[in-house]
Every structure is written in structure tokens, then in C-alpha cells.
Amino acid sequence: MGENKLKKFFGVTIAILVLIVLVATIFVKEAKILNNNNDSSIETKIENQKEADDNKKEPSQESKENPTVPSDTKKPDDKKPVEPEKVKPEKEKPKQPAPVKVKPMVALTFDDGPHPQYTVQILNSLKKYNGHATFFVVGNRAEKYPAVIKQISKNGNQIGNHSYSHKELTKLNEAGIKKELTKTSDILQNIIQKKPSIIRPTYGSVNNRVKSSAGAPLILWSIDTLDWKTKSKTTTVNKVVGKVKDGDIVLMHDLYKPTAQAAEAIIQNLTAKGYKLVTIDELFAARGVKLQSGQVYHNAYKKK
């Protein structure tokens, strides 16, 4: 064999060997990839099969924790009872305000004035303790002391009619009764531009003729201090303090110095005990009572 042919033979042989090595290498790589895929597929199948087997053996954890039980059936052997359906709480109703406590009330009343000194002293005591009262004035004295009448009204107190000359009305005829009352009403109208709406008959004397002729409610009292008789500060105070009760009407007279002194002590004491000192109109309005003409009223006690 010639030298050139020999070289050509070896070249072809080497090329074939290189080709074989490349093919073998490629084949080996493909085989590895195929094996890996098969292994993964097999593992996946094994895991899936294992999971399926486990599912057959016992329920899932979720099933254990939340067993399906009909809403109207309760199994006696259930380990965990079915919780009742939660009810939405009702909206809280707004709280009602606490009722306002009403103070007990007393009406202090003063007859036969006005007096230029003692009536003013009583007015100052009332103002000091934020109280009010009712003054049943005599017409001929109102004419004499109009400035005091104006102060009574200005301070928020009530003025009532106590006749013109303090005659006992039951001893008068109908015309005489009307004259005594009308004259005083006209005087007060001229002084304070307001006529009195209530009457206190002189001496507390009332009969059918007085009732029919009055033309206004007749206000008497439930506590008589007899201050005009005793003229004692201490006695007058004791007649009221410790005995007075809600709805009482107290009778005093503002013509006497001991009464003015007693009134100040009474006003201070009752206010400290929680009483509200009011006018006659205020007292009966608080009880829901509409005063009627010709009717007699002694107190404003609450009905039981």
C-alpha cells in the first residue's frame, strides 16, 4: 500500500472514530435525560398513589376540624358540639335621660301690707335666697306706698287682692264686696299695669255671696303663724320650720318687725332644706291645677 493511501486510510479512520465518539456522547446524554424524566414521573406517581391511599385511610385534617353535620341534627358522640348560629346584637337603645327631681314647694304669703320698711326687708331676704312669695295687699296702703308695690312686682313676686279697707267681706252685700275688690284692682292696675288674679278674703271669711261676687279664686292657707297675735320672731319661725311640707301655703303679715325677722330665718332655713319658695300661681301651675273663680284653696298638696 502506498504512503498516500496509508495516510488517507488513517485520516478516514480517525474521522470515523471521532464521529463515533460524538454519537456515543450524544446518546449517553439523551439516555440520562430520559432516565431523569422517568424517575421524576415515577416519583410523582408514587406520591400521588400514597396520597390517595392516605385519603382512603382517614379524612383530611379540615374534615376532622369541621365535620359536616345537618343543622337540625346533633350527634350524641360528637366530640365538639355544633356552635349555635350567632345572633346579631340589637342596636343599643339610646338611654333615656334621668328624670329631673322636682324640689318640694312652699308658698309664703303676706297680708295687710305693704309696709315701707318691713315689706322691703322681706323682699330683700327673698331676693338673697332666690325665692318668691305672694303679697295680698290692702288697697288704701297700696295707694300710700306705690314704690313698694312696684318693687314687689319687679322682683318677680305675685300681688293679690286683700280688699281696699280690710272690711270683713261676709258682712257686706254683693255690691259692697265688689266695690272693695274692684277698687283695689284698679289701684294696682294704675301702679303696675296689671290687675291681681287672686283674692284673699279678709279674716279668711268666706260665704256663698263672697264666692259668687269675687270674680277670682279665693286663696286661704294651711299654716297660720298667728304672727299678728304673738309678734314673736321665735314663735313665728317655729310655727313653720319643722312642720311645713310640700304644697303648704303659709300665712304671715308684713306689718310687723318680728315677722320680717322671722321671714328671713324661715326663707334661709327652707331654702337650705331644699324647698323652692314660689308664688301661688307657680305652686298650683306646678301641680297642674288651674285655679277657678269663686273656688277656695287652702293648699296644693299632691294627690296620692
Secondary structure, 3 states (H helix, E strand, C coil): CCHHHHHHHHHHHHHHHHHHHHHHHHHHHHHHHHHHHHHHHHHHHHHHHHHHHHHHHCCCHHHHHCCCCCCCCCCCCCCCCCCCCCCCCCCCCCCCCCCCCCCCEEEEEEECCCCCCHHHHHHHHHHHCCCCCEEEECHHHHHHCHHHHHHHHHCCCEEEECCCCCCCHHHCCHHHHHHHHHHHHHHHHHHHCCCCCCECCHHHCCCHHHHHHHCCCEECCCEECCHHHHCCHHHHHHHHCCCCCCCCEEEEECCCHHHHHHHHHHHHHHHHCCCEECCHHHHHHHCCCCCCCCCEECCCCCCC
